Amino acid sequence: MQSIFSAQTGDKLGSTNFLQFAPSANRNMSWDTLSPYEIPALREYLIPYLGKDFVDEIVAYANRSAEDDEVLTMEDCLQRFRLATSGYMMLDAFCDQNVQLTDLGPQQQSSSEGGSAQPSQWAYKNKVWHMMKKADKYTDQLLDFVEEQARPQVPEGGGDPVVSTEFASFAEDIVRRRQTSDFFGSTTEVDEHLNIEGSRRAWAKMVPYFRDAEWRYLRPVLGDAFYLELSESYASGISLSTTHDAVIKLIQRAGAKFGLLLSIPNLACVIDGDGIMIVSRRDGFDERVSSGSSNNQAAISRLQQSAEGQGRTALAELRAYIIAEAENLTTYLNSTAYPTASETNLPIGETESGAIFL
């Protein structure tokens, strides 16, 4: 695989464009020292989110011929891609270059007399944590940008929304489908209802529970046919009507709360080795402790209770709205999910049996 940076074997970093994206690197450092970390960084950190085909297209664009035209959206994508990749390359290099394998085993590098000194453990640990946060932030920004481009857009001359040719491979890749639910496609939309700070990694962990919540709580209220109609409208970017758009907004409000409710018990726990462990990341280091330990359980319980209460309220509001607007929602009006006259007079959130409506 070719490099996404303008560097050749034997170059110093000062003669490449790498320093534009990682200015803290030493300009006299050899590119040969950093280049082995580029492909592993792409495979470990970016391909799982972007897909190999799309990453190959970005690399090919970075190495296009000088006479080829510049594509503004791809150029913007490439710059974001380089920022994220350079961060992960340096992060991996920090760990490897300080300790090297020799004939005598692992050896820590030490400065010779008159040379530079090794950083203190505090400075080293702080740098690793800072670089990890920056690289993750750049990746979140890259993924949000790519997701926005991959959603169908109305052409300038009008007509049905279409996906940009440059981002079609990502739009159709299975890795993208794994990062979306029927009514959420980006962290920006999620952040309208939950504070996940635009983190694609948080969203990637939560999205299976959002799909479960949509299927478990929303589909019975909407009915299979109406649910399919709305999800297809959302995916295609084609608006059926302002009423349908309003329903999708109400769906997202309820789906976010119930998605959070289902994800909370699973977010901090992993099956690790011979038991279930609570995972915490502090100062850049993962900590795994017994699941019996207290990990701010009171705060987590409050969040869970709040999500459940707000989810029930949002679901009741959704049901009330689609019943009131049923004349403008033909598919819903003709489905078995539309209640009978007696059911429409029930208190919002209840069924004939008096149970809370979910």
N, C-alpha and C positions, 0 to 999 in steps of 0.2 A: 504494500500500500504506500502511495506517495504521501509526502508530508503536506500539511495545510499551511506550513510556514515557509517563508522564502529563505531557506537555508540549505546548504550543501555540505557534504563531508569536508571536514577541515576548517569550516567557518568558525569565527568567533561570534558570540551572540551580538556583539556590537555592530556587526555587518549584516544582521538579519532583521526581520520585523518582529521577532519574538519579544523583544524588550518593549514593544508598543503595548503588549498585553500582559507582560509580567515585568514591570519596571524595577522590581527589587532584585532581580537576578544580576549577577556580575557581568558586565559587558565583555570582560576578557575570558569568560568561561567558554569552553569549547562546546560547539553544538553536538559533537559526538558523545559528550557526557550526558546530554539531556535526551537526545533523539530516541534511545531505546525505550523511553517511557511513554512515547506518544501513542503507539498502537495499543499497549495495555490500558492506557487511560481511556481510549475510545471504546475498547471492548468492555471494560468494567463499568464505566460511568455513563456513557452516552448512547451506545448502541441499544442497551436494554430499554431505553425510553424513546429513541428515534427510529430504530430499525436499521438493519445493515444496508438495505437498498438505498435508503435516503442518505445515510452517512456516506456511502460510496459516491453518491451524486454530489454531495457537498465537497468531498475531497477532489472529485473530478473538476468541479467548478473552480476550486482554488488553484488548480494546475492547468487551467484552460490556456489556449494559445493567446498571444498578445493581440492578435487581430480579432478575436472574438468579442462580441459586444458585452458590456456589463449589464447585468440584470439587477435592478435596484433592490428588489425584495431578497434575492439570493445573496447580494453583497451584504445587506444588513444581517441576514442569517449567518453568513460566514464570519462576520466580525464577532457576533455573539458566541458562535461556535468556538472560535479561537480563544476568546476570553475564558470560557469554561475549560477547554482542553489544557491551556497553559497552566491554569490553577491546579488541575489534577496531576499534571506532569511534575510540577514542582513539589506538590505534596508527597508523591511517591519517591521523588528524588531525595527529599529531606531525610526520609527514613533509611534509604539504602546507602547514600553517600557518606553518612556519618560513621557507619559500621560496615566494613567490607570483609568478604570471605578470603582468607589467605591459606597457604599451605599449613599454617599453624592454627587454623580455625578462625572464627570471627575476631577481627581486630578493629578497635576504635581508632579513627584517624586523629593524630595529634599534631600540633603545629611544631615546626622546627624552630630553632632559635632565630628570632628576628621576624618570624612569620606571624600570621594572624592567629588569634586565640580561639579555642572552641567556645561556643555560647554556653551560658549557664543553663541548667536544666529548666529553670523558670522561663528564660527567654526562648529556648527551643520549643518547649511545650506551648507557650503562648503563640509562637509563630505557626506551629502546626495547626492549632485550633483556629487561628485567624484565617489561614489559607483554606482550611476546610470549609469554613463558613462562606468565604468569598466565592469559592468554586461552586458551592451548592447554590448560592444566590444567583450567580451567572447562569447556571444550568436552569434554574426556575424561570429566569427571564427568557432564556432561549426557548424553552418548551412552551411557554405562554405565547411567544411570538409565532412559533411554528404552528401551534394549534389554531391561532387566529387566522393564519394564512390558509390552513387546511380546511377551514369551514367554507361552505359555498358562499360566494359573493355575487351580487347583482352586477353584471357588466355595465360599463359606462353608457353604452347605447341602449340599455334596458334589456329586458328578457328574464328568463329563469336564472337563478343563482347557479354559478359553476365554480369548481375548484381550480385554482391557479395551476397551470401545467407543471410549474417548477416544484409544487408541493403535493402533486397527485400521488406519488409513491408512498409518502407518509400518510396521506389521508386514507389510503386503501390498505395500509399495513396492519397486520393483526396486533402489533404492539400498541397501536393507537386505540384500537377497539378495547383492549384490555385496560386502558386508562380513561375510558369514558363510560358513563351510564346512559340510560335512555333519555335523561333530561339534564345532564351536566356534562360539559365538555371541556371546561377550563377551570383553573383555580380562581380566576376572577369572579366567575359566577358563584362558586362555592363561598368565596369571601364576602359576598353580599349577605350571606345568612350565617356563616360561621367564621370565626377569626382563625384562619390557618396561615395567615401571613404570606399568602401566595406560594406556599410550599408544594411543589409537585410531588415531592417524596411523601409528604403527609397525605396528599390526595391519592397517590398510588396505593397506599396502605388502606385507605378508607373506601375506595371505589367499589370493592366487592360487596361491602355492607350497604352502600347506597343502592346498588342494583337489587339486593335482597329487599331493602326497605321499599323501593318502588314497586316491586312485584307483590310484596306481602301486604302493604298498606294502601297503595294508590290504585292498583289494578282493580280490586274488588269495588272500589267506589266509582271508578270511571267505566268499568266494563271492558271486556277484551277488545272489542272493535274500536271504541273511542280511545282507549289507551294506545292502540296501534296507530291510529290516525294521528294522534298528537305527537307520538314519539317519531314517526316518520316525518312529520312537518318540522319538528325541531332539528332532526338530523339533516334534512335537505336544505334548511334555511328558507323554505318557502312558507310565507305566512298565509294561513287560511282565512283569517279575519282578525280584527282587533279583539273580539271576544275570545277566540282561541288563544291569542297571545296572552291575554289576561289569565286564562286557565293555566297555561304553562308556568306563568310566574307564581301562581298559587301552588301548583304542583311542586315547584322548586323549593318553596318555603317549607312545605310539609315534608318533602323528601329529605331536605338537609337535616331537619331535626330528628327524624326517625333514622336516617343514616348514621348520624352521630350516636344515637341511642344504641344501635346495634354494634357499632364499632368500638365503643368505649371498653367493654370487657376484654377486647382482643388486642387493642393497640399496644399496650405496654407489656404484653405477655407473649412468650415464645416457648415452644417445646424444644428444649435444649438438653441433649444428652439423656439423662435418666429422669428428668422431671420438667415441670413447668417453671419458668424463671421470669422474674420481672426485669425488664431491660431499661436502663437509664444511661443517658449520655451526658457526662459532665466533663467540662474542660477538654473536650475532644477525645475522651476515652470512654468506651462502653463499659458499663458495670452491670453484672448479672447477679442478682441476689435471689434468695429463696422466695417463693410466692407467698410464704407465710408472713413476710415482713410488711410493715405498714409503709405505704408510699403515698402519703397524703390522701388516704382513703376518704376522709371526710369531704375534701374539695372535689374529688372525683365523683362521689355519691351525689353531691349537690348539683354538679354539672349533668349527671345522668337524669336526676329527677326533673331538672329544668328542661332538658331536651324532651323528655316524655310529655310534660305538661304543655310545652309550646307546640309540640308535634300534634297532640290531640286537638288543640285549639285551631291550628292551621288546617288540619284535615276537616274539621267541622266547617270552617270558613269556605274551604274548597267545595264541600258538598252543598252548602247553602247557595253558593254562587252558581254552580252548574245546574241546580234545580231551578233557580230563578231565571237563568238564561237559556233554558232547555230549548225554547223555540228557535234560538239562533245556533243551536248545537244539534243538528239533525241526527248525527250518528248516535249521540248519547240519548236523545229523545226516543229513538227507535230500538234501543237496547234494553235488555232485561235489567240492567243496572239502574235505569230510571225508575224511581219509586212510584207506587200507586198513589192515588189521591189521599188515602188515609195515612200513608207513610210520610207524605210531604208535610203533614201537620204535626209530626212528632217533634219533640224538642230536639234541637240540633245536637248531634252527638249520641243519640239514643236509638235503639231499635224497638220493635214492638215488645220484646221481652224485658226491656228496661236496661239492657246491658249497654256499656259504653260502646259506641260505634267505632270500629277500627276498619 
